[in-house]
């Protein structure tokens, strides 16, 4: 498989994060239509949180692409400030799922899995890189990022690097 250029990779990351957010809602909509009992807060709340995180990631990659193309883009300091706020907001949204479960008295394994996936995406964006392609380039590795996390040798995510660079400059 031919390796993508940096511009192609950034466009791919931008578009696929956005596409993923849309596809999750399409699948959810099809599921609700087929199974009316599905439409409950225990499922759609974590789906909203996941969507927010995916859109944030998509916008980040779009901004990186715009920077590379030397178009009107936010600089590192602006991105770092915005994404520091997003990180706090995302933690709040993830934590709010617990009261949603308690007060709505609705539990869903699917909702919990979506919530866990949102946590993984938050880690992937704001802490450590968890996405590594397979050698063929058609899939993502699962064991490698886990091994790196456990061994303490995981690579900081791009957003985390930008936030740290701005914090060190203060």
C-alpha positions, -999 to +999 in steps of 0.1 A: +000+000+000+013+035-009+019+057+021-002+089+023+014+123+023+010+144+054-017+165+038-036+133+027-032+118+062-045+150+079-074+151+055-081+114+062-080+119+100-103+150+097-128+133+074-129+099+091-134+113+126-163+134+113-176+104+093-174+082+124-195+107+144-222+107+117-222+069+113-227+063+150-259+084+148-271+067+116-266+032+132-283+045+164-313+058+143-316+026+125-315+007+158-342+029+174-364+024+144-361-014+146-362-016+184-382+013+199-371+005+235-335+015+226-341+053+228-331+059+263-307+083+281-284+054+290-275+051+253-280+085+237-261+105+264-228+087+259-234+089+222-237+126+225-204+127+245-186+105+220-199+127+191-186+158+209-151+142+213-150+130+177-160+164+163-133+180+185-107+156+170-120+162+135-117+200+139-082+196+154-070+177+123-087+202+100-068+230+117-035+211+113-043+206+077-050+243+073-018+252+091+001+229+067-015+245+037-007+279+052-044+289+053-062+308+080-057+285+110-054+288+147-018+288+161-004+264+187-012+288+216-048+293+205-053+255+200-038+247+233-061+271+252-092+258+234-083+222+238-075+226+275-110+238+279-124+210+257-105+185+279-121+198+311-155+199+295-151+163+282-141+150+316-172+167+330-194+152+303-180+118+309-185+121+347-221+133+342-229+099+328-230+084+363-258+106+375-276+100+342-275+063+350-286+068+386-314+093+381-329+078+349-326+043+364-318+030+330-288+008+323-275-003+289-245-025+281-244-007+247-244+027+265-216+016+288-195+004+258-201+037+240-191+055+272-159+034+274-151+042+238-156+079+245-130+075+273-106+058+250-110+086+224-104+112+252-072+094+261-062+091+225-067+129+219-056+144+252-031+120+267-015+092+247-015+081+211-036+049+209-040+046+171-014+027+152-019+013+118-013-024+109+015-031+084-011-033+056-025+001+066-061-012+065-067-015+102-056-004+137-034-024+161-049-032+195-021-049+214+007-024+207-010+007+223-020-014+253+016-027+257+029+009+254+005+022+280+012-005+305+050-003+300+048+035+305+064+041+271+033+054+253+038+085+230+020+117+239-008+126+216-004+155+193-029+177+212-012+168+245+022+179+230+007+212+219-008+219+253+024+210+270+045+232+247+024+262+256+023+254+293+062+251+294+064+285+276+045+302+304 
